[in-house]
Amino acid sequence: MLEIKRWTKVEEIHQLKALQDKNLKSKINQAEQKSEGFLTASYSVEFLTQMNQLHPAILAKDGEELVGYALVTTASIRGHHELLDDLIYHCDQVHYQGGPLAKAPYAIVGQLCVAKAYRGQGIVQKLYHHFKTCMEQDFYCCITDVDRNNPRSLKAHLKSGFEVVGSLAYGGAEWDLVLWDWRA
């Protein structure tokens, strides 16, 4: 039975890292990247542990098997990972509903992944619903970026309530900044 929960156990970090590694762009062929989506950032176990100690990830588990996750972070993680630093910089430049996002409390989706065998079952929406439930008391919205060469990911984010609010270039790729306004 599928359970959506926050990170609580050290071994879940290792399961998360294993799922991340299986879905990295560098480890799957182009046809699968296009049809199934991919992850760009590889985070170390140490960095994942640090992120989870600050803001526990949202996990999808089938029994003891970790089958999906959404990493939760904030601008406080700045200075620890180049890709996240660039994302935070661009988030702070976004003007949304008449003001700079930098002045609003926002959460960041550090990464989202669902195991291949579990895709198409609404797990992304379940992860994001739990993300919102856990975070909306302290934050107005959540924001992340999606590689434009990853249309499956963009579709999943838009279906979950996100909207495109900007773009950025990083690492030779173009990205859409997507935001989910929890006040709407």
C-alpha positions as CSV (number, residue, x, y, z in Angstrom):
1,M,0.0,0.0,0.0
2,L,1.3,3.4,-1.0
3,E,2.2,5.8,1.9
4,I,3.1,9.5,1.5
5,K,5.2,10.7,4.4
6,R,8.1,12.9,5.5
7,W,11.6,11.6,5.8
8,T,12.3,10.0,9.2
9,K,14.9,7.2,8.8
10,V,18.6,7.4,7.8
11,E,18.3,4.4,5.5
12,E,15.7,6.4,3.5
13,I,18.5,8.7,2.3
14,H,20.3,5.8,0.8
15,Q,17.1,4.6,-0.9
16,L,16.5,8.1,-2.2
17,K,20.1,8.3,-3.5
18,A,19.7,5.0,-5.3
19,L,16.4,6.1,-7.0
20,Q,18.1,9.4,-7.9
21,D,21.1,7.7,-9.5
22,K,18.8,5.4,-11.6
23,N,17.1,8.4,-13.1
24,L,20.0,10.8,-13.8
25,K,20.1,12.2,-17.3
26,S,23.7,10.9,-17.7
27,K,22.6,7.3,-17.0
28,I,19.6,6.9,-19.4
29,N,19.5,7.1,-23.2
30,Q,17.9,10.0,-25.1
31,A,14.7,8.1,-26.1
32,E,14.1,7.3,-22.4
33,Q,14.9,10.8,-21.4
34,K,12.2,12.1,-23.7
35,S,9.5,9.5,-22.9
36,E,10.2,9.0,-19.1
37,G,11.9,12.2,-18.0
38,F,15.1,12.6,-16.1
39,L,17.0,14.2,-13.2
40,T,19.8,16.6,-13.8
41,A,21.4,17.1,-10.3
42,S,23.2,14.5,-8.5
43,Y,23.3,15.2,-4.8
44,S,25.7,13.5,-2.4
45,V,24.4,11.5,0.5
46,E,25.9,14.1,2.8
47,F,24.1,16.9,1.1
48,L,20.8,15.0,1.0
49,T,21.2,14.4,4.7
50,Q,21.8,18.1,5.3
51,M,18.8,19.1,3.3
52,N,16.6,16.6,5.1
53,Q,17.7,17.7,8.5
54,L,16.6,21.3,7.6
55,H,13.3,20.3,5.9
56,P,12.4,16.6,5.6
57,A,11.7,15.3,2.1
58,I,8.3,14.1,1.1
59,L,8.5,10.4,0.3
60,A,6.2,7.9,-1.5
61,K,6.8,4.4,-0.1
62,D,5.3,1.1,-1.1
63,G,5.9,-1.0,2.0
64,E,9.6,-0.5,2.7
65,E,10.4,0.5,-0.9
66,L,10.9,4.2,-1.6
67,V,9.2,4.8,-5.0
68,G,9.1,8.6,-5.2
69,Y,10.3,11.8,-3.5
70,A,10.1,15.5,-3.5
71,L,13.1,17.3,-1.9
72,V,12.0,20.2,0.3
73,T,14.4,23.2,0.7
74,T,14.5,27.0,1.1
75,A,16.9,29.8,0.2
76,S,18.8,28.9,3.4
77,I,20.5,26.1,1.5
78,R,22.3,28.7,-0.6
79,G,26.0,28.2,-0.9
80,H,25.9,24.4,-0.8
81,H,25.1,23.4,-4.4
82,E,25.8,25.3,-7.6
83,L,22.5,24.3,-9.4
84,L,20.4,25.2,-6.3
85,D,22.3,28.5,-5.9
86,D,21.5,29.4,-9.5
87,L,17.8,28.5,-9.0
88,I,17.6,30.6,-5.8
89,Y,19.2,33.5,-7.5
90,H,16.7,33.4,-10.4
91,C,13.8,32.8,-8.0
92,D,14.7,36.0,-6.2
93,Q,14.6,37.9,-9.5
94,V,11.0,36.7,-10.3
95,H,8.3,39.3,-10.0
96,Y,5.0,37.6,-9.1
97,Q,1.7,39.3,-8.4
98,G,3.2,42.8,-8.3
99,G,6.3,42.2,-6.2
100,P,9.6,40.4,-6.1
101,L,9.4,36.8,-5.0
102,A,12.6,37.4,-2.9
103,K,10.4,39.3,-0.4
104,A,7.9,36.5,-0.1
105,P,8.5,33.3,1.9
106,Y,8.8,30.5,-0.7
107,A,9.7,26.9,-0.5
108,I,11.9,25.2,-3.2
109,V,11.4,21.8,-4.7
110,G,15.0,20.6,-4.8
111,Q,14.1,17.6,-6.9
112,L,11.2,15.4,-7.7
113,C,11.3,11.8,-8.8
114,V,9.0,8.8,-9.2
115,A,10.3,5.3,-9.9
116,K,9.6,4.2,-13.5
117,A,7.2,1.4,-12.5
118,Y,5.1,3.8,-10.5
119,R,4.7,6.6,-13.0
120,G,1.3,7.6,-14.3
121,Q,-0.5,6.7,-11.1
122,G,-0.9,10.2,-9.6
123,I,2.1,9.9,-7.3
124,V,3.4,13.4,-8.3
125,Q,0.1,15.0,-7.3
126,K,0.1,13.0,-4.0
127,L,3.7,14.1,-3.2
128,Y,2.8,17.7,-4.0
129,H,-0.4,17.6,-2.0
130,H,1.5,16.4,1.1
131,F,4.3,19.0,0.3
132,K,1.7,21.8,0.4
133,T,0.0,20.4,3.6
134,C,3.4,20.3,5.4
135,M,4.7,23.7,4.2
136,E,1.8,26.1,3.5
137,Q,1.7,27.5,7.1
138,D,5.2,29.0,6.6
139,F,5.3,29.6,2.8
140,Y,3.1,31.3,0.2
141,C,4.2,29.1,-2.6
142,C,6.8,26.6,-3.9
143,I,8.9,27.0,-6.9
144,T,11.3,24.9,-8.9
145,D,12.8,24.7,-12.4
146,V,12.2,22.2,-15.2
147,D,14.6,21.5,-18.0
148,R,12.8,22.3,-21.3
149,N,14.1,19.0,-22.7
150,N,11.9,17.3,-20.0
151,P,8.3,17.8,-21.2
152,R,7.0,14.9,-19.0
153,S,8.2,16.7,-15.9
154,L,6.7,20.1,-17.0
155,K,3.4,18.4,-17.8
156,A,3.4,16.7,-14.3
157,H,4.1,20.1,-12.6
158,L,1.4,22.0,-14.6
159,K,-1.1,19.2,-13.7
160,S,-0.2,19.6,-10.1
161,G,-1.1,23.4,-10.1
162,F,2.2,25.0,-11.1
163,E,2.5,27.8,-13.6
164,V,5.5,29.0,-15.6
165,V,6.7,32.3,-14.2
166,G,10.1,32.7,-15.8
167,S,13.1,31.0,-17.4
168,L,16.8,30.6,-16.9
169,A,19.8,29.1,-18.6
170,Y,22.1,26.9,-16.7
171,G,24.7,24.2,-17.6
172,G,24.0,24.5,-21.3
173,A,20.2,23.9,-20.9
174,E,17.2,26.2,-20.9
175,W,14.9,25.8,-17.9
176,D,11.3,27.0,-17.0
177,L,10.7,28.4,-13.6
178,V,7.5,27.0,-12.3
179,L,5.6,28.2,-9.2
180,W,2.6,26.9,-7.3
181,D,0.8,29.6,-5.5
182,W,-0.8,28.1,-2.3
183,R,-2.8,31.3,-1.7
184,A,-4.8,30.9,-4.9
